[in-house]
């Protein structure tokens, strides 16, 4: 059971959830969408939860203010594709195209965002399928299929049936970051855990993976600022 309450002025929406498993009151501010959630034990008193929120209000506002501004995709927007800034411009093209410095879209401002998104998803699937195939062949473990989603909590996943899932937003990151995530998920075809054997397999597929992994930890949330 969850409820939404308002905190302070200007008001901040906080989702309050009761949990039978929680042993203490805990607070979370999402780095992706800025949603604030409070988890409380079922035995906690309502006034204790409100007192906790009031005490943490300055911390909450500080975190919300530090989040990157959202970017609405439109003509003139600068959008990273494979880690390189590309400006969205109207071009004499029938379908969206990438150049070294631009993302060209056909005329029709009302469809700019959806056309950019379509191109990004197609490009992401191409790059991720290629990287996954390369790593799977090296590992000697075939995968079943690939799906793309706009996930909020993870960049990829691998099922015991050999299905790979990736966030299409990886196409906004540098190519070595996308390649690392593909190597990470393909390595799960052999090791469905995060044991030392798993990380050894990742290192064999993607030497120096620590660098793109660190990039994703530092900058991953910024890939969600672009709104389509």
C-alpha positions in Angstrom: 0.0 0.0 0.0 1.4 3.4 -1.0 0.3 7.0 -0.6 1.6 10.3 -1.9 2.2 13.2 0.4 3.5 16.8 -0.1 6.6 18.0 1.7 7.4 21.6 2.3 7.2 24.7 0.0 7.4 24.5 -2.9 5.9 21.1 -2.4 7.8 17.9 -3.1 5.8 14.8 -3.9 6.9 11.8 -1.8 5.6 8.3 -2.2 5.3 6.6 1.1 5.3 2.8 1.1 4.7 0.4 4.0 6.8 -2.8 4.0 6.6 -5.8 6.2 10.3 -6.5 5.5 11.6 -3.1 6.3 13.3 -2.8 9.7 13.8 1.0 9.6 12.6 4.1 7.7 14.6 4.6 4.5 14.6 7.4 1.9 15.5 7.3 -1.8 15.8 10.1 -4.4 16.0 8.5 -7.9 18.9 9.8 -9.9 16.9 9.1 -13.1 13.6 10.8 -12.7 13.9 12.6 -9.3 11.1 10.6 -7.7 11.3 10.6 -3.9 10.2 7.5 -2.0 10.0 6.7 1.6 9.8 3.1 2.9 8.6 2.6 6.4 8.0 -0.6 8.5 4.4 -1.4 9.0 4.9 -0.9 12.8 6.2 2.7 12.3 4.0 5.5 13.5 2.8 8.0 10.9 4.2 11.0 12.9 7.6 9.4 13.0 7.7 9.0 9.2 6.7 12.7 8.8 9.3 13.8 11.3 11.9 11.9 9.4 10.9 13.5 6.2 11.0 17.0 7.7 14.5 16.4 9.0 15.7 15.2 5.6 14.0 17.9 3.6 17.2 20.0 3.0 19.0 16.8 1.9 16.1 16.0 -0.5 16.1 19.4 -2.1 19.9 19.4 -2.5 19.7 16.1 -4.4 16.9 17.3 -6.6 18.7 20.5 -7.5 21.9 18.6 -8.4 20.0 16.5 -11.0 20.8 17.4 -14.7 18.1 19.4 -16.4 15.8 17.5 -18.7 16.2 18.0 -22.5 13.2 17.9 -24.8 14.2 16.8 -28.2 13.4 19.3 -30.9 15.1 21.1 -33.8 18.3 22.6 -32.6 18.8 20.2 -29.7 22.3 18.8 -29.2 22.0 15.1 -28.7 24.9 12.6 -28.0 24.9 9.7 -30.4 27.7 7.1 -29.7 29.2 9.7 -27.4 29.5 12.4 -30.0 27.3 15.6 -29.9 25.0 15.8 -32.9 22.7 18.8 -33.5 19.1 17.9 -34.6 18.4 19.8 -37.9 15.8 19.7 -40.6 17.4 18.3 -43.8 16.5 17.4 -47.3 16.1 13.7 -46.4 13.3 11.2 -46.5 14.3 9.4 -43.3 16.5 10.4 -40.3 20.2 10.3 -41.0 23.4 10.7 -39.0 26.4 12.8 -40.0 29.5 13.5 -38.1 28.0 16.5 -36.4 24.2 16.4 -37.1 21.1 14.3 -36.9 19.1 15.1 -40.0 15.3 14.7 -39.9 12.7 15.3 -42.6 10.5 18.4 -42.4 7.7 18.3 -39.9 8.6 19.7 -36.5 5.8 17.9 -34.8 7.5 14.5 -35.5 11.1 15.4 -34.8 11.3 13.6 -31.4 9.7 10.4 -32.6 11.9 10.3 -35.8 15.0 10.8 -33.7 13.9 8.1 -31.3 13.2 5.7 -34.2 16.7 6.2 -35.6 18.4 5.8 -32.2 16.6 2.5 -31.6 17.5 1.1 -35.0 21.1 2.1 -34.5 21.2 0.8 -31.0 19.9 -2.6 -32.1 22.4 -2.8 -34.9 25.4 -2.0 -32.6 24.2 -4.2 -29.7 23.5 -7.1 -32.0 26.9 -6.8 -33.6 28.7 -6.5 -30.2 26.7 -9.4 -28.6 27.4 -11.7 -31.6 31.1 -10.9 -31.4 31.3 -11.6 -27.7 29.1 -14.7 -27.9 31.3 -16.2 -30.6 34.4 -15.5 -28.5 32.8 -17.0 -25.4 31.4 -20.0 -27.4 27.9 -19.5 -25.9 25.1 -18.5 -28.3 22.3 -16.2 -27.2 18.6 -16.7 -28.2 17.3 -13.2 -28.9 17.8 -9.5 -28.2 15.2 -7.0 -27.0 15.5 -3.3 -26.4 13.7 -1.4 -23.7 13.9 2.0 -21.9 14.9 0.5 -18.5 15.4 2.7 -15.5 17.3 0.4 -13.1 19.6 -1.6 -15.3 21.4 -1.3 -18.6 21.0 -4.9 -19.6 20.0 -8.3 -18.5 20.4 -12.0 -19.5 17.9 -14.8 -18.8 18.7 -18.4 -18.2 17.1 -19.1 -21.6 19.8 -17.0 -23.3 17.7 -13.9 -24.0 19.5 -10.6 -23.8 17.8 -7.3 -23.0 19.5 -3.9 -23.3 18.5 -0.2 -22.8 18.4 1.5 -26.2 19.9 4.6 -24.5 23.3 2.9 -24.6 23.5 4.3 -28.1 23.9 7.8 -26.5 27.1 6.6 -24.7 30.6 6.2 -26.2 31.0 3.0 -28.2 33.3 1.4 -25.6 30.5 1.7 -23.0 28.0 -0.1 -25.2 30.6 -2.8 -25.9 31.2 -3.3 -22.2 27.5 -3.7 -21.4 27.2 -6.3 -24.2 30.3 -8.1 -22.9 28.8 -8.1 -19.4 25.5 -9.6 -20.4 27.0 -12.1 -22.8 29.3 -13.3 -20.0 26.2 -14.2 -18.0 25.5 -16.8 -20.7 28.3 -18.8 -19.0 28.0 -17.4 -15.4 24.6 -16.4 -14.1 26.1 -14.5 -11.1 28.8 -11.9 -10.4 31.4 -14.3 -9.1 35.1 -13.9 -9.8 34.7 -16.4 -12.7 32.1 -14.0 -14.2 34.4 -11.0 -14.0 37.3 -12.9 -15.5 35.0 -13.8 -18.4 34.1 -10.1 -18.8 37.8 -9.2 -18.8 38.5 -11.7 -21.5 35.7 -10.3 -23.7 36.4 -6.6 -22.9 39.9 -6.0 -21.6 40.0 -2.8 -19.5 36.3 -3.0 -18.9 36.8 -1.1 -15.6 37.1 2.2 -17.5 33.7 2.1 -19.4 32.1 0.6 -16.3 33.3 3.6 -14.3 32.0 6.0 -17.0 28.6 4.4 -16.8 28.5 4.7 -13.0 29.5 8.4 -13.2 27.4 9.4 -16.3 24.7 6.9 -16.8 22.0 9.0 -15.2 22.6 11.8 -17.7 21.5 9.5 -20.6 18.0 9.6 -19.1 17.7 13.4 -19.3 16.8 13.3 -23.0 13.0 13.3 -23.4 11.3 12.0 -26.5 
